[in-house]
Amino acid sequence: MGGELGFDEFYAASFRRLVGQLYAMTGSLTDAEDAVQEAYARAWQRWDKVGEYGAPEAWIRTVAYRIAVSAGRKAKNRLLAHRHEEAGRAQLPGLNPDHLALMAALRRISADQRRAIVLHYLVGLSVDEIADETAAPTGTVKGWLARGRKAMAPHVSEFAEAPSGAGHTRPIHHIEAGEE
């Protein structure tokens, strides 16, 4: 995508998508926006090289993720600020209950599992592509996905007894995560 586009066009075509992906990985829209902006600034400085990569969007996503993780380690008051931010965000119009449930469920799993889940289900990367992007073995990525799905399952679905009392459950609703 990058090689055929200039930086401005690449930025315009991919910014929202990458912020949405990082938001899902980090749980903080502010942190996601900051990290993605910084990653784009770094890419712009070396666009002649980054623009020629086979997947410049993956390069930006990886750099932004590393920036976000680094910033998270340095911020001692992150949890307090995050809780305050989340309280205000829940009242914003346009955030549906399914989206909020998905984000809450993602925050309950490990960072590695969350990153793998977002890259696989929201970004659409294969296990091999995730392994390349995260520098992890494919077996590890498969484990992250399996354990992440299992850990999230109780938080993203509601179950009710079948009317016939047949002893099985059926989902009342499920979450389909789309692009932001």
C-alpha positions as CSV (number, residue, x, y, z in Angstrom):
1,M,0.0,0.0,0.0
2,G,2.8,2.4,0.8
3,G,5.0,2.1,-2.3
4,E,2.4,3.3,-4.7
5,L,1.2,6.1,-2.4
6,G,2.9,9.2,-1.2
7,F,3.1,9.7,2.5
8,D,0.1,12.1,2.7
9,E,-2.1,9.6,0.8
10,F,-0.9,6.7,2.9
11,Y,-1.6,8.6,6.1
12,A,-5.1,9.6,5.1
13,A,-5.9,6.0,3.9
14,S,-4.6,4.2,7.0
15,F,-4.7,6.6,10.1
16,R,-8.2,5.8,11.4
17,R,-7.8,2.1,10.9
18,L,-4.5,2.0,12.8
19,V,-5.8,4.1,15.7
20,G,-8.8,1.7,16.0
21,Q,-6.4,-1.3,16.0
22,L,-4.1,0.3,18.6
23,Y,-7.1,1.4,20.7
24,A,-8.3,-2.3,20.8
25,M,-4.7,-3.4,21.8
26,T,-4.2,-0.7,24.5
27,G,-7.7,0.0,25.8
28,S,-7.0,3.8,25.7
29,L,-8.0,5.9,22.7
30,T,-5.7,8.7,23.9
31,D,-2.7,6.4,24.1
32,A,-3.5,4.9,20.7
33,E,-3.8,8.2,19.0
34,D,-0.5,9.4,20.6
35,A,1.4,6.3,19.7
36,V,0.1,6.2,16.1
37,Q,0.9,9.9,15.6
38,E,4.5,9.3,16.8
39,A,4.9,6.2,14.6
40,Y,3.7,8.3,11.6
41,A,6.2,11.0,12.5
42,R,9.0,8.4,12.5
43,A,7.8,6.9,9.2
44,W,7.6,10.4,7.6
45,Q,11.3,11.0,8.5
46,R,12.3,7.9,6.6
47,W,9.4,7.6,4.1
48,D,11.7,6.8,1.2
49,K,12.6,3.6,3.0
50,V,9.4,2.8,4.9
51,G,7.2,3.5,1.8
52,E,9.0,0.8,-0.1
53,Y,8.4,-1.9,2.5
54,G,6.0,-4.6,1.5
55,A,3.7,-3.7,4.4
56,P,4.4,-0.1,5.7
57,E,1.1,-0.3,7.6
58,A,2.5,-3.2,9.6
59,W,5.6,-1.2,10.3
60,I,3.6,1.7,11.6
61,R,1.4,-0.6,13.7
62,T,4.5,-2.4,15.2
63,V,6.2,0.9,16.0
64,A,3.1,2.4,17.5
65,Y,2.5,-0.7,19.6
66,R,6.1,-0.5,21.0
67,I,5.7,3.2,21.7
68,A,2.4,2.5,23.6
69,V,4.0,-0.3,25.6
70,S,7.0,1.9,26.5
71,A,4.8,4.8,27.5
72,G,2.7,2.5,29.6
73,R,5.7,1.3,31.6
74,K,6.8,4.9,32.3
75,A,3.5,6.3,33.5
76,K,3.0,5.7,37.2
77,N,-0.5,7.2,37.3
78,R,-1.8,5.5,34.2
79,L,-4.5,3.4,36.0
80,L,-6.1,6.4,37.7
81,A,-6.1,8.4,34.5
82,H,-7.4,5.5,32.5
83,R,-10.3,4.9,34.9
84,H,-11.3,8.6,34.7
85,E,-11.1,8.5,30.9
86,E,-13.2,5.4,30.7
87,A,-15.9,6.9,32.9
88,G,-16.3,9.8,30.5
89,R,-16.1,7.7,27.4
90,A,-18.9,5.4,28.4
91,Q,-21.2,8.4,28.2
92,L,-20.2,9.4,24.7
93,P,-22.9,9.0,22.0
94,G,-22.2,6.4,19.3
95,L,-20.6,3.8,21.6
96,N,-22.9,0.8,21.6
97,P,-23.1,-1.7,24.4
98,D,-21.5,-4.5,22.3
99,H,-18.5,-2.3,21.5
100,L,-18.1,-1.4,25.2
101,A,-18.4,-5.1,26.2
102,L,-15.7,-6.1,23.6
103,M,-13.3,-3.4,24.9
104,A,-13.9,-4.4,28.5
105,A,-13.3,-8.1,27.6
106,L,-10.1,-7.2,25.8
107,R,-8.8,-5.4,28.8
108,R,-9.3,-8.5,30.9
109,I,-6.8,-10.6,28.9
110,S,-3.0,-10.3,28.8
111,A,-1.4,-7.8,26.5
112,D,0.0,-10.5,24.2
113,Q,-3.3,-12.2,23.9
114,R,-5.1,-8.9,23.3
115,R,-2.6,-8.0,20.6
116,A,-3.0,-11.4,18.9
117,I,-6.8,-11.2,19.1
118,V,-6.9,-7.7,17.6
119,L,-4.4,-8.5,14.8
120,H,-6.2,-11.7,13.9
121,Y,-9.9,-10.8,14.2
122,L,-9.9,-7.0,13.7
123,V,-7.0,-6.6,11.4
124,G,-7.4,-9.9,9.6
125,L,-3.8,-11.1,9.8
126,S,-3.0,-14.8,9.6
127,V,-1.2,-16.7,12.4
128,D,2.0,-16.6,10.3
129,E,1.6,-12.8,9.7
130,I,1.1,-12.2,13.4
131,A,4.1,-14.3,14.2
132,D,6.2,-12.2,11.8
133,E,4.9,-8.9,13.3
134,T,5.3,-9.9,16.9
135,A,8.6,-11.9,16.4
136,A,6.9,-14.9,18.2
137,P,6.7,-18.5,17.1
138,T,3.5,-19.5,15.4
139,G,2.7,-22.0,18.2
140,T,2.9,-19.2,20.7
141,V,0.5,-17.0,18.6
142,K,-1.9,-19.9,18.4
143,G,-1.7,-20.3,22.2
144,W,-2.4,-16.6,22.6
145,L,-5.4,-16.8,20.4
146,A,-6.8,-19.9,22.0
147,R,-6.3,-18.7,25.6
148,G,-7.5,-15.1,24.7
149,R,-10.7,-16.4,23.2
150,K,-11.4,-18.7,26.1
151,A,-10.7,-15.9,28.6
152,M,-12.9,-13.4,26.7
153,A,-15.9,-15.8,26.1
154,P,-17.6,-15.3,29.4
155,H,-17.5,-11.5,28.9
156,V,-18.7,-11.1,25.4
157,S,-21.7,-13.4,25.3
158,E,-24.8,-13.8,27.5
159,F,-26.4,-17.2,27.8
160,A,-29.9,-18.2,28.6
161,E,-31.6,-21.5,29.1
162,A,-33.4,-22.8,26.1
163,P,-37.2,-22.4,26.5
164,S,-37.8,-26.2,26.3
165,G,-35.5,-26.8,29.3
166,A,-33.5,-29.2,27.1
167,G,-30.4,-28.5,29.2
168,H,-28.4,-26.6,26.6
169,T,-27.8,-23.0,26.3
170,R,-28.0,-20.6,23.4
171,P,-26.4,-17.3,22.9
172,I,-28.7,-14.3,23.3
173,H,-26.4,-12.1,21.3
174,H,-22.8,-12.0,20.2
175,I,-20.4,-9.2,19.3
176,E,-19.1,-8.6,15.8
177,A,-16.2,-6.1,15.9
178,G,-15.9,-3.9,12.9
179,E,-13.4,-1.2,11.9
180,E,-13.6,2.0,13.7
